[in-house]
Amino acid sequence: MAAIAVRYLRSVGAATTAGPAPVDPLPRPHLRAVTDGERPPVDPGEFRRVLGSFASGVTVVTARDPDGAAAPAGFACQSFASLSLDPPLVTFMVARTSTTWPRIARAGAFCVNILGAHQGALCRSFAVSGTDKFAGVAYEAAPVTGSPLLDSVAAWVDCRIQAVHTGGDHLIVVGRVEALGAADGTDPLLFHRGVFGRFGPLDG
């Protein structure tokens, strides 16, 4: 029966073996450069104003000097977020012009100190360049990496650097979580439109 079917298909000019049906190719896109008049750049001031509408928590990212010869490194950072549960990953963004980031990168590890509502002044001190940011600041070594774990923070996340990606004028740092903890009953420090704040009761 199979031989008869094959002879019939050949006689009518049909294919005798199964195969993918021919597919018409998609039309090729017409590519060209976008001119300045078609896509004007976003005004930096307007960008900051609009994105400032997004309230965030505030952290201080710290690292110890790998050789133990210099003071620890740290900077205030609001662009921090959890990234993955399995494996446990977090991320933060840092300006490519940062003078603190190379020291953290050299350490290969960092601690994210999530600030409490009472630590606005501490945040401001870590946001200033060219000063001894750790002067008068109490801290201990994070349990795995030894990065500075600041006293009285709302929570902390001890990490090793997993990956670093470019993102425009910033770097996207991915950290693998090695240890973490949180204080009970401590409200986080919030930042919105250039002002620190804290949680309050909802209306109604």
matplotlib code that plots the C-alpha trace (Angstrom):
import matplotlib.pyplot as plt

x = [0.0, 2.9, 4.5, 1.3, 0.9, 4.4, 3.9, 0.7, 2.3, 5.2, 2.7, 1.0, 4.2, 3.7, 6.6, 7.0, 8.7, 7.4, 9.1, 8.4, 6.1, 7.7, 7.4, 7.4, 10.2, 9.3, 9.8, 13.1, 12.8, 13.8, 16.5, 17.8, 19.2, 16.8, 17.4, 17.6, 14.3, 12.5, 13.7, 14.9, 16.9, 15.1, 15.8, 17.9, 16.1, 12.7, 14.0, 15.1, 11.8, 9.6, 11.6, 11.8, 8.1, 9.1, 9.7, 12.4, 14.3, 17.8, 20.9, 24.6, 26.8, 30.0, 33.2, 36.4, 39.8, 41.0, 44.5, 43.5, 45.7, 43.1, 39.8, 36.6, 34.6, 31.0, 28.4, 24.7, 22.6, 18.8, 18.9, 18.9, 16.5, 16.1, 16.7, 16.4, 15.3, 17.0, 19.9, 19.6, 20.7, 20.4, 21.4, 22.4, 23.4, 26.4, 27.6, 30.5, 32.3, 32.1, 35.5, 34.1, 33.1, 36.6, 37.4, 34.3, 35.1, 38.6, 37.2, 34.9, 32.2, 29.9, 27.3, 24.0, 23.0, 19.3, 18.9, 16.3, 14.0, 16.3, 19.4, 18.9, 22.0, 24.1, 22.8, 23.9, 27.4, 27.8, 26.5, 29.4, 32.6, 36.1, 35.5, 36.2, 32.7, 33.4, 34.5, 32.6, 30.4, 30.1, 30.1, 31.1, 32.2, 29.5, 29.5, 30.7, 32.6, 33.7, 32.2, 31.2, 27.8, 26.6, 25.1, 21.3, 20.4, 16.9, 18.4, 21.6, 22.5, 26.1, 27.1, 29.8, 30.0, 28.4, 28.4, 28.7, 26.8, 26.9, 23.8, 24.4, 26.2, 25.8, 27.0, 24.5, 26.1, 24.7, 25.5, 25.1, 23.6, 25.8, 24.0, 21.3, 19.3, 16.8, 15.9, 12.4, 10.2, 12.5, 10.9, 12.9, 14.2, 12.4, 13.4, 11.0, 11.5, 14.7, 13.3, 13.7, 10.5, 9.0, 5.9, 2.7, -0.9, -3.0, -5.9, -9.3]
y = [0.0, 2.4, 1.8, 2.5, 5.8, 6.9, 6.1, 8.2, 11.1, 11.1, 10.9, 14.1, 15.8, 15.9, 15.6, 12.1, 13.0, 15.2, 18.5, 21.9, 24.0, 26.9, 30.2, 33.5, 35.7, 38.7, 42.0, 43.6, 46.6, 50.0, 51.1, 54.7, 56.9, 58.9, 62.6, 65.1, 66.7, 63.3, 62.4, 65.4, 64.5, 64.6, 67.6, 66.5, 68.8, 67.5, 63.9, 64.5, 66.3, 63.5, 60.6, 62.3, 61.5, 57.9, 57.5, 55.1, 53.8, 54.9, 52.8, 53.2, 50.7, 50.0, 47.9, 47.3, 48.0, 44.6, 45.2, 46.7, 49.7, 52.3, 53.4, 51.6, 52.9, 53.9, 56.0, 56.8, 55.0, 55.0, 52.9, 49.6, 46.7, 43.0, 41.1, 37.3, 34.8, 31.8, 32.5, 35.3, 38.5, 42.2, 45.2, 48.8, 51.5, 53.7, 56.6, 55.7, 58.9, 57.7, 57.7, 55.3, 52.5, 51.5, 50.8, 48.7, 46.8, 46.1, 44.6, 42.3, 42.5, 45.0, 45.5, 47.3, 49.2, 50.0, 53.1, 53.7, 56.7, 58.3, 58.2, 61.1, 62.9, 59.7, 59.5, 63.1, 62.5, 59.5, 61.6, 64.1, 63.4, 64.3, 63.7, 61.0, 59.5, 57.0, 59.6, 59.1, 56.3, 53.1, 49.9, 46.2, 43.7, 42.0, 38.3, 36.9, 39.6, 41.8, 44.9, 47.6, 47.0, 50.3, 50.5, 50.9, 50.3, 49.0, 46.1, 44.9, 42.7, 41.2, 40.4, 39.4, 41.1, 38.7, 40.9, 44.5, 45.8, 49.2, 51.3, 54.7, 57.0, 54.4, 50.9, 48.2, 46.1, 42.7, 41.2, 37.6, 37.6, 35.8, 36.9, 39.4, 40.6, 43.2, 45.0, 44.6, 47.6, 50.0, 52.2, 52.8, 56.2, 57.3, 59.8, 61.8, 64.9, 65.7, 65.4, 62.6, 61.2, 58.2, 56.1, 57.5, 56.4, 56.3, 58.7, 57.1]
z = [0.0, 0.8, -2.5, -4.4, -2.4, -3.3, -7.0, -7.0, -5.3, -7.9, -10.7, -9.7, -8.9, -5.1, -2.6, -1.3, 2.0, 4.8, 5.5, 6.7, 4.6, 2.9, 4.8, 3.1, 4.5, 6.6, 4.8, 5.6, 7.9, 6.5, 8.7, 9.1, 11.7, 13.9, 13.5, 16.4, 15.4, 15.7, 19.1, 21.2, 24.3, 27.6, 29.7, 32.7, 35.1, 34.0, 34.2, 37.8, 38.7, 37.3, 38.6, 42.0, 42.3, 43.0, 46.8, 47.7, 50.7, 51.4, 52.0, 52.6, 50.6, 52.4, 51.8, 53.7, 52.3, 51.0, 52.3, 55.6, 54.9, 54.3, 55.8, 54.7, 51.7, 51.6, 49.8, 50.1, 47.6, 46.9, 43.8, 45.6, 45.0, 45.4, 42.1, 42.5, 45.2, 43.7, 43.8, 46.3, 44.4, 45.0, 42.8, 43.2, 40.7, 41.0, 38.9, 36.6, 37.9, 41.5, 43.3, 46.0, 43.6, 42.5, 46.1, 46.6, 43.3, 44.5, 47.8, 45.7, 48.4, 50.1, 52.7, 52.0, 55.2, 54.9, 57.0, 59.7, 59.8, 62.5, 60.3, 57.9, 59.2, 58.7, 55.1, 54.4, 55.7, 53.3, 50.4, 50.6, 48.7, 49.9, 53.6, 56.1, 56.0, 58.8, 61.3, 64.5, 62.9, 64.9, 62.9, 63.1, 60.5, 58.5, 59.3, 56.0, 54.0, 56.8, 55.2, 57.6, 59.1, 60.6, 64.0, 64.4, 60.8, 59.9, 58.0, 56.3, 53.4, 53.2, 49.6, 47.2, 43.8, 41.2, 38.1, 36.9, 33.8, 32.1, 32.2, 30.5, 32.9, 35.7, 36.5, 37.5, 40.3, 41.1, 44.5, 45.7, 49.2, 51.8, 55.0, 56.0, 59.0, 60.1, 63.3, 64.6, 64.8, 63.0, 60.4, 57.2, 56.1, 52.9, 50.3, 48.1, 46.0, 47.8, 51.3, 53.9, 55.4, 57.2, 57.1, 58.7, 59.1, 56.0, 55.8, 56.3]

ax = plt.figure().add_subplot(projection="3d")
ax.plot(x, y, z, "-o")
ax.set_aspect("equal")
plt.show()
